[in-house]
Amino acid sequence: MQLNRTNVKNAEKYPTKILQFGEGNFLRAFADWMVQKMNNEIGFNAGIDVVQPLPNGMVDLLNKQDGLYHVYLKGIKDGKPVKEFEFIQAINKGINPYTEFDVYKASVLNPELRFVISNTTEAGIAFDENDTLEMEPQNSFPGKVTALLYERFKAFEGASDKGLIFFTCELIDRNGDMLKKYVLKHANNWNLGDEFTQWVETACAFCNTLVDRIVPGFPKDDIKEIQAELGYEDNLVVVGEYFHLWVIEAPEWVAKEFPAEQAGLEVKFVKDMTRFREQKVAVLNGAHTGSYAVSFLYGIDTVREAYESIEVGNFMKEMVYEEVLPVLDGTEKELKSFAGKILERFSNPYIRHLWQSIALNAMSKWETRNLPSLIGFVEKHDMLPQKLVFSLAAMISYFKGETEAGQYQVQDDQWILDFYKEAWAACDGRPISVYELVEKVLSLDKVWKQNLNDIPNLTITVSHYLFLINQVGMKKAVKAVLSAKNPLMGMTIEGKAKDEQTVVNN
């Protein structure tokens, strides 16, 4: 049977208290799953209206199933492998504001509405100067938020209990602060008045958050078997790992209104999330982005296979324990325990996490996730962290888009793809040519926010590793990096006089 509220007679219905911007796999397997848990365990009694942030999306499919779907968790629980389904009934409807603006406005003006949860991608929290108050709806997410808050402010005559609590899940630093900044900027540009601005400041809470759960998404390879097990045709099944963590920087009154911890969830309300974010981004995200090109060019498709392989697995561990942890705040015991839990997740036997999905927008990810560790290591030890430098060389090699096995598709901003296409076309493979290619990459201040050629010995070291990868292939290159105490050898470049003699140790 098709999964919907007609065929599921006992499906629960909750009053809408949450407006959610984003209908994708992550929020449905993370925030919506948590709300359902809170409804089940502590009687939170909250329903969700889901808003499609862009004109094209999947709320039609969500509405076809009346908001019902299953989260399929697979992973390690109390040290043992587990598989379990959670039936999500908290979503009341999906809304496309571009075609159903009246429905969207009615949801915005719902007097019981209290929370806004969002995941509009890293690019979603951005200021669009072309947004106006009269648009139905505004182009940008901050524009939409400013307009919806102004509608509530007017409709409820500035009542303090009709403000909203925002949980922003976009993967950018200080995401809540950034959203609030742009809301206030729109309010100023649109001349919405001091009373409205004061209401936003006092009646609303824009919470910085950190989210952590690996969500591979729709299980297309196993969907027939899963649907047979469920007994319904559920086309919105989403797979996630059992591990979850939501760190929310918020005042105590917000924590009281969203008592997720009482439901046994790993939700931490804190006064300052900086340390949590630095650890998570550097270790989990950094291990992913720092290893994807090494693993993929080695011939490994998934995170688990890479972690369980001897060479790449050791590369990942040494990069994390020897080069990332030493530059993070925290005790050695605390950091090693945290890293152990993170890396254990990489060997989850139930999650097929593809490296090429992690490779999306790799340049900006490397700048955010790995560059701080590299710079921190140089500042602390006055030397380069060799695994991180090697991962940078591997990423440059990945953007070539081809190996001996053939070509593959690279996904990133178009200007980056065009840059690498031209740069690799100009590289003839000689050491001097490889060095010039690396110089171009490291000078991209649009990506790095600085010129990385200024870091002592970085250009020559990356050049050596890139030449090594191109000459002998990733498998032998990784072996050389792991086995040699000082894997750099042979290639000497002084100023503009570049020595083309390179020694490669197989």
C-alpha positions as CSV (number, residue, x, y, z in Angstrom):
1,M,0.0,0.0,0.0
2,Q,1.0,3.6,-0.6
3,L,2.1,5.2,2.7
4,N,-0.4,8.0,3.6
5,R,-2.8,8.9,6.3
6,T,-5.7,7.1,4.5
7,N,-3.9,3.8,4.6
8,V,-2.4,4.3,8.1
9,K,-5.5,4.7,10.2
10,N,-3.7,5.3,13.5
11,A,-1.2,8.0,12.4
12,E,-0.8,10.7,15.0
13,K,-1.6,14.4,14.2
14,Y,0.1,17.1,16.2
15,P,-0.6,20.9,16.3
16,T,2.0,22.8,14.2
17,K,4.6,24.5,16.4
18,I,7.5,24.3,14.0
19,L,8.1,25.8,10.6
20,Q,11.0,24.1,8.8
21,F,12.9,25.5,5.8
22,G,14.3,22.5,4.0
23,E,12.8,19.2,3.0
24,G,15.9,17.2,2.3
25,N,17.2,14.0,3.7
26,F,19.3,15.5,6.5
27,L,16.6,17.4,8.3
28,R,14.1,14.6,7.9
29,A,16.6,12.1,9.4
30,F,17.9,14.4,12.1
31,A,15.6,17.2,13.4
32,D,12.3,15.7,12.4
33,W,13.4,12.4,13.8
34,M,14.2,14.2,17.1
35,V,10.8,15.9,17.2
36,Q,9.1,12.6,16.7
37,K,11.2,11.1,19.5
38,M,10.2,14.0,21.8
39,N,6.5,13.5,20.8
40,N,6.7,9.8,21.6
41,E,8.8,10.0,24.8
42,I,7.8,13.2,26.6
43,G,4.6,14.3,25.0
44,F,6.2,17.3,23.2
45,N,3.1,17.4,21.0
46,A,4.6,19.4,18.1
47,G,3.8,19.2,14.4
48,I,5.9,20.5,11.5
49,D,5.1,22.5,8.4
50,V,7.9,22.0,5.9
51,V,8.7,24.9,3.5
52,Q,10.5,24.2,0.2
53,P,13.3,26.9,0.1
54,L,13.7,26.9,-3.7
55,P,11.1,26.7,-6.5
56,N,12.2,23.2,-7.4
57,G,12.0,20.6,-4.5
58,M,10.2,17.6,-3.2
59,V,7.3,18.8,-1.1
60,D,4.9,17.3,-3.7
61,L,6.3,13.9,-2.8
62,L,6.1,14.7,0.9
63,N,2.4,15.7,0.5
64,K,1.6,12.6,-1.5
65,Q,2.5,10.6,1.6
66,D,0.8,13.1,3.9
67,G,4.1,13.8,5.6
68,L,4.6,10.2,6.6
69,Y,7.9,8.3,6.1
70,H,10.4,6.1,8.0
71,V,13.9,6.8,9.2
72,Y,16.1,3.7,8.9
73,L,18.9,3.9,11.4
74,K,21.9,1.6,11.0
75,G,25.0,1.7,13.1
76,I,26.6,1.0,16.5
77,K,24.5,1.2,19.7
78,D,26.1,0.4,23.0
79,G,28.9,-1.3,21.1
80,K,26.7,-3.6,19.1
81,P,25.5,-3.3,15.5
82,V,21.8,-2.3,15.3
83,K,19.1,-1.6,12.7
84,E,15.9,0.1,13.6
85,F,13.0,2.0,11.9
86,E,11.3,5.1,13.3
87,F,7.9,6.0,11.9
88,I,7.8,9.8,11.4
89,Q,4.4,11.3,11.8
90,A,5.3,14.8,12.9
91,I,5.1,16.5,9.5
92,N,1.7,18.0,8.8
93,K,2.2,19.3,5.3
94,G,4.8,20.5,2.8
95,I,4.5,24.0,1.4
96,N,5.9,25.5,-1.9
97,P,5.8,29.2,-1.2
98,Y,6.3,30.0,-4.8
99,T,3.0,28.4,-5.9
100,E,1.1,28.4,-2.6
101,F,1.9,31.7,-1.0
102,D,-1.4,32.0,0.8
103,V,-0.8,28.6,2.5
104,Y,2.7,29.7,3.4
105,K,1.4,33.0,4.9
106,A,-1.2,31.2,6.9
107,S,1.4,28.9,8.4
108,V,3.6,31.9,9.2
109,L,0.7,33.5,11.1
110,N,-0.2,30.4,13.1
111,P,-0.4,31.6,16.7
112,E,0.9,28.3,18.0
113,L,4.1,28.6,15.9
114,R,7.2,28.7,18.1
115,F,10.2,27.3,16.3
116,V,11.9,27.6,12.9
117,I,14.4,24.9,11.9
118,S,16.4,25.4,8.7
119,N,18.9,23.8,6.5
120,T,19.2,25.8,3.3
121,T,22.7,24.6,2.5
122,E,25.9,26.6,3.2
123,A,24.9,29.1,0.5
124,G,21.4,29.6,1.9
125,I,22.2,32.2,4.6
126,A,23.3,35.0,2.2
127,F,22.2,38.6,1.7
128,D,20.3,39.4,-1.5
129,E,20.0,43.1,-2.1
130,N,17.3,42.5,-4.6
131,D,14.8,41.2,-2.0
132,T,11.9,43.5,-1.2
133,L,9.2,43.3,1.5
134,E,6.5,43.1,-1.2
135,M,7.9,40.0,-2.9
136,E,5.8,36.8,-2.5
137,P,8.1,35.2,-1.5
138,Q,11.6,36.8,-1.3
139,N,14.5,35.1,-3.1
140,S,16.8,34.5,-0.1
141,F,16.2,32.7,3.1
142,P,17.1,35.8,5.3
143,G,14.7,37.8,3.2
144,K,11.9,35.3,3.8
145,V,12.6,35.3,7.5
146,T,12.5,39.1,7.7
147,A,9.2,39.2,6.0
148,L,7.6,36.4,8.0
149,L,8.7,38.0,11.3
150,Y,7.3,41.4,10.2
151,E,4.0,39.7,9.4
152,R,3.9,38.2,12.8
153,F,4.9,41.4,14.5
154,K,2.0,43.3,12.8
155,A,-0.5,40.5,13.2
156,F,0.1,40.0,17.0
157,E,0.8,43.7,17.7
158,G,4.4,43.0,18.9
159,A,3.4,40.4,21.5
160,S,6.6,39.1,23.1
161,D,5.3,35.5,23.2
162,K,4.8,35.5,19.4
163,G,8.5,35.8,18.6
164,L,10.2,32.7,17.2
165,I,13.2,30.5,18.1
166,F,15.5,29.7,15.2
167,F,17.6,26.6,15.1
168,T,19.8,27.1,12.0
169,C,21.5,23.9,10.8
170,E,23.4,25.3,7.9
171,L,27.1,24.2,8.0
172,I,28.6,27.6,8.5
173,D,30.2,29.1,11.5
174,R,27.9,31.1,13.8
175,N,25.0,30.3,11.5
176,G,22.3,31.8,13.8
177,D,24.3,35.0,14.3
178,M,24.7,35.3,10.5
179,L,21.0,34.8,9.9
180,K,20.1,37.5,12.5
181,K,22.7,39.9,11.0
182,Y,21.0,39.7,7.6
183,V,17.5,39.9,9.0
184,L,18.4,43.2,10.8
185,K,20.1,44.4,7.6
186,H,16.9,43.8,5.6
187,A,14.8,45.4,8.3
188,N,16.9,48.5,8.1
189,N,16.9,48.6,4.3
190,W,13.1,48.1,4.2
191,N,12.5,50.8,6.9
192,L,10.5,48.4,9.1
193,G,11.1,50.6,12.2
194,D,12.8,50.6,15.5
195,E,9.9,48.8,17.3
196,F,10.2,45.9,15.0
197,T,13.9,45.7,15.3
198,Q,13.6,45.8,19.1
199,W,11.0,43.0,19.0
200,V,13.4,40.9,16.8
201,E,16.2,41.5,19.4
202,T,14.1,40.6,22.5
203,A,11.3,38.3,21.4
204,C,13.2,36.1,19.1
205,A,16.3,33.8,19.5
206,F,18.7,33.0,16.7
207,C,20.6,30.0,18.0
208,N,24.0,28.9,16.6
209,T,23.9,25.2,16.2
210,L,26.2,22.3,15.3
211,V,24.7,19.2,13.8
212,D,26.3,15.8,13.5
213,R,24.8,12.7,11.9
214,I,25.9,10.9,8.7
215,V,22.8,10.6,6.5
216,P,23.5,8.7,3.2
217,G,19.9,9.4,2.2
218,F,17.5,7.3,0.1
219,P,18.4,3.6,0.0
220,K,17.8,3.1,-3.7
221,D,19.7,-0.2,-3.9
222,D,17.7,-1.8,-1.1
223,I,14.4,0.0,-1.4
224,K,12.3,-3.0,-2.6
225,E,13.4,-5.1,0.4
226,I,12.9,-2.2,2.8
227,Q,9.4,-1.5,1.5
228,A,8.5,-5.2,1.8
229,E,9.7,-5.2,5.4
230,L,7.7,-2.0,6.2
231,G,4.6,-3.2,4.4
232,Y,4.1,0.2,2.7
233,E,5.4,1.9,-0.5
234,D,7.4,4.5,1.3
235,N,9.3,6.6,-1.3
236,L,10.8,8.9,1.4
237,V,12.7,6.4,3.5
238,V,15.9,8.0,4.6
239,V,18.9,6.1,6.0
240,G,21.1,7.5,8.8
241,E,23.6,6.3,11.3
242,Y,22.6,5.7,14.9
243,F,25.0,8.3,16.2
244,H,23.6,11.9,16.5
245,L,24.6,15.1,18.2
246,W,23.0,18.5,18.2
247,V,24.9,21.3,20.0
248,I,22.8,24.4,20.5
249,E,24.1,27.7,21.8
250,A,21.2,29.3,23.5
251,P,19.9,30.9,26.7
252,E,18.4,28.6,29.4
253,W,14.8,29.6,28.5
254,V,15.2,28.1,25.0
255,A,16.4,24.8,26.5
256,K,13.3,24.7,28.7
257,E,11.0,25.2,25.7
258,F,12.8,22.4,23.7
259,P,13.6,19.7,26.3
260,A,15.2,17.2,23.9
261,E,17.5,15.9,26.6
262,Q,14.6,14.6,28.6
263,A,13.7,12.4,25.6
264,G,17.2,10.8,25.8
265,L,18.5,12.6,22.8
266,E,22.1,13.8,22.4
267,V,21.2,17.5,22.4
268,K,23.5,19.8,24.3
269,F,22.5,23.3,25.2
270,V,25.6,25.4,25.8
271,K,26.7,29.0,26.4
272,D,29.6,28.8,23.9
273,M,29.8,26.1,21.2
274,T,33.2,27.2,19.8
275,R,35.1,24.2,21.2
276,F,32.5,21.7,20.0
277,R,32.5,23.1,16.6
278,E,36.3,23.2,16.2
279,Q,36.6,19.6,17.3
280,K,33.8,18.3,15.1
281,V,34.8,20.3,12.0
282,A,38.5,19.5,12.3
283,V,38.1,15.8,13.2
284,L,35.0,14.4,11.5
285,N,34.6,16.8,8.5
286,G,38.4,17.3,8.3
287,A,39.0,13.5,8.1
288,H,36.4,13.2,5.4
289,T,37.7,16.1,3.2
290,G,41.3,15.3,4.0
291,S,40.9,11.7,2.9
292,Y,38.4,11.8,0.0
293,A,40.9,12.4,-2.8
294,V,43.5,10.0,-1.4
295,S,40.9,7.3,-1.1
296,F,39.2,7.8,-4.4
297,L,42.4,7.9,-6.4
298,Y,43.6,4.9,-4.5
299,G,40.6,3.1,-6.0
300,I,38.3,3.0,-2.9
301,D,34.7,4.2,-3.2
302,T,33.4,4.4,0.4
303,V,34.5,5.7,3.7
304,R,34.2,2.3,5.5
305,E,36.3,0.5,2.9
306,A,39.0,3.3,3.1
307,Y,39.1,3.2,6.9
308,E,39.4,-0.6,7.0
309,S,42.2,-0.7,4.3
310,I,45.7,-0.8,5.7
311,E,47.4,2.1,3.9
312,V,44.5,4.6,3.6
313,G,43.2,3.7,7.1
314,N,46.6,4.4,8.6
315,F,46.8,7.6,6.6
316,M,43.5,8.8,8.1
317,K,44.4,7.9,11.6
318,E,47.9,9.5,11.5
319,M,46.5,12.6,10.0
320,V,43.9,12.9,12.8
321,Y,46.0,11.8,15.8
322,E,49.4,13.3,14.8
323,E,48.4,16.5,12.9
324,V,44.9,17.6,13.8
325,L,44.4,16.8,17.6
326,P,47.7,18.5,18.6
327,V,46.3,21.9,17.5
328,L,42.9,21.7,19.1
329,D,41.9,23.0,22.5
330,G,41.2,20.3,25.1
331,T,43.1,17.7,27.1
332,E,44.9,14.9,25.3
333,K,42.6,12.3,26.9
334,E,39.4,14.2,25.9
335,L,40.5,14.7,22.4
336,K,41.7,11.1,21.8
337,S,38.4,9.9,23.2
338,F,36.4,12.2,20.9
339,A,38.5,11.1,17.9
340,G,38.1,7.5,18.7
341,K,34.3,7.8,18.7
342,I,34.4,9.7,15.5
343,L,36.6,7.3,13.7
344,E,34.7,4.3,15.0
345,R,31.7,5.6,13.0
346,F,33.7,5.3,9.8
347,S,33.6,1.5,10.1
348,N,29.8,1.4,10.4
349,P,29.0,-1.8,8.4
350,Y,25.6,-0.5,7.4
351,I,26.4,2.9,6.0
352,R,27.6,3.2,2.4
353,H,29.1,6.7,2.4
354,L,30.5,7.5,-1.0
355,W,33.6,9.6,-1.3
356,Q,32.3,11.3,-4.4
357,S,29.4,12.7,-2.4
358,I,31.9,14.1,0.1
359,A,33.9,15.5,-2.8
360,L,31.2,18.0,-3.7
361,N,32.6,21.6,-3.4
362,A,35.9,20.2,-2.0
363,M,37.9,23.4,-2.4
364,S,35.7,25.4,0.0
365,K,35.4,22.4,2.3
366,W,39.2,22.0,2.5
367,E,39.6,25.7,3.3
368,T,37.1,25.5,6.2
369,R,37.9,22.0,7.5
370,N,41.6,21.3,6.9
371,L,43.5,24.6,6.4
372,P,43.1,25.8,10.0
373,S,44.7,22.5,11.1
374,L,47.6,23.0,8.7
375,I,48.2,26.6,9.7
376,G,47.8,25.7,13.4
377,F,50.4,22.9,13.1
378,V,52.9,25.2,11.3
379,E,52.5,27.9,14.0
380,K,52.9,25.4,16.8
381,H,55.7,23.2,15.5
382,D,57.4,25.4,12.9
383,M,57.1,22.6,10.3
384,L,54.6,21.3,7.8
385,P,52.1,18.5,8.7
386,Q,52.9,16.0,6.0
387,K,49.6,14.1,5.8
388,L,47.6,17.3,5.5
389,V,50.0,18.6,2.8
390,F,49.7,15.3,1.0
391,S,45.9,15.5,1.1
392,L,46.1,19.0,-0.5
393,A,48.2,17.6,-3.3
394,A,45.8,14.7,-3.7
395,M,42.9,17.1,-4.0
396,I,44.7,19.0,-6.8
397,S,45.2,15.7,-8.5
398,Y,41.6,14.8,-8.1
399,F,40.5,17.9,-10.0
400,K,42.3,16.6,-13.0
401,G,39.3,14.4,-13.5
402,E,41.1,11.4,-14.8
403,T,43.3,8.5,-13.7
404,E,44.7,5.5,-15.5
405,A,41.4,3.8,-15.0
406,G,39.6,6.5,-16.9
407,Q,37.7,9.7,-16.4
408,Y,35.2,10.7,-13.6
409,Q,32.9,13.6,-13.0
410,V,34.1,16.4,-10.7
411,Q,31.5,18.7,-9.1
412,D,32.3,22.1,-7.8
413,D,31.6,25.8,-8.7
414,Q,31.9,26.3,-12.4
415,W,34.7,28.8,-12.1
416,I,36.7,26.3,-10.1
417,L,36.2,23.6,-12.7
418,D,37.2,26.0,-15.5
419,F,40.3,27.0,-13.6
420,Y,41.5,23.5,-13.1
421,K,40.7,22.5,-16.7
422,E,42.9,25.3,-18.0
423,A,45.6,24.8,-15.3
424,W,45.9,21.0,-15.9
425,A,45.9,21.6,-19.7
426,A,48.9,23.8,-19.3
427,C,50.8,21.3,-17.1
428,D,53.1,18.9,-19.1
429,G,54.0,16.8,-16.1
430,R,57.6,18.1,-15.6
431,P,58.5,19.2,-12.1
432,I,58.7,22.8,-13.2
433,S,55.3,22.6,-14.7
434,V,53.8,20.9,-11.7
435,Y,55.3,23.6,-9.5
436,E,53.7,26.3,-11.6
437,L,50.3,24.5,-11.4
438,V,50.6,24.3,-7.6
439,E,51.6,28.0,-7.4
440,K,48.4,28.9,-9.3
441,V,46.2,26.8,-7.0
442,L,47.7,28.1,-3.8
443,S,47.3,31.7,-4.9
444,L,43.5,31.5,-5.2
445,D,42.7,33.9,-2.4
446,K,39.0,33.7,-3.5
447,V,39.1,30.2,-2.0
448,W,41.8,30.4,0.7
449,K,41.2,34.0,1.8
450,Q,45.0,34.4,1.6
451,N,48.0,33.4,-0.6
452,L,49.1,30.0,0.6
453,N,52.4,30.3,-1.3
454,D,53.5,32.5,1.6
455,I,53.5,29.5,4.0
456,P,57.2,28.5,4.1
457,N,58.0,25.4,2.0
458,L,54.3,24.6,1.3
459,T,54.5,25.2,-2.5
460,I,57.5,23.0,-3.0
461,T,56.2,20.2,-0.7
462,V,52.8,20.1,-2.4
463,S,54.5,20.1,-5.8
464,H,56.7,17.2,-4.7
465,Y,53.7,15.1,-3.6
466,L,51.6,16.0,-6.7
467,F,54.5,15.0,-8.9
468,L,54.9,11.8,-6.9
469,I,51.2,10.9,-7.3
470,N,51.2,11.6,-11.0
471,Q,54.4,9.5,-11.6
472,V,53.7,6.4,-9.5
473,G,50.0,6.5,-8.7
474,M,48.2,7.0,-5.4
475,K,48.9,3.5,-4.0
476,K,52.6,3.8,-4.1
477,A,52.5,7.5,-3.2
478,V,50.6,6.8,0.0
479,K,53.0,4.0,0.9
480,A,55.9,6.4,0.5
481,V,54.3,9.0,2.8
482,L,53.5,6.4,5.5
483,S,56.8,4.6,5.4
484,A,59.3,7.5,5.2
485,K,60.2,9.6,8.2
486,N,61.1,12.3,5.7
487,P,59.3,11.5,2.5
488,L,60.5,14.6,0.8
489,M,63.5,14.1,-1.5
490,G,65.2,15.2,-4.6
491,M,63.2,18.1,-6.0
492,T,64.9,21.4,-5.2
493,I,63.5,24.7,-6.2
494,E,65.2,28.0,-5.3
495,G,63.4,31.2,-6.3
496,K,62.7,31.0,-10.0
497,A,65.5,28.5,-10.7
498,K,63.5,25.2,-10.6
499,D,65.5,21.9,-10.7
500,E,63.7,19.5,-13.0
501,Q,65.6,16.5,-11.6
502,T,63.3,14.5,-9.3
503,V,64.0,11.3,-7.4
504,V,61.0,9.0,-7.0
505,N,61.3,6.2,-4.4
506,N,59.0,3.4,-5.4
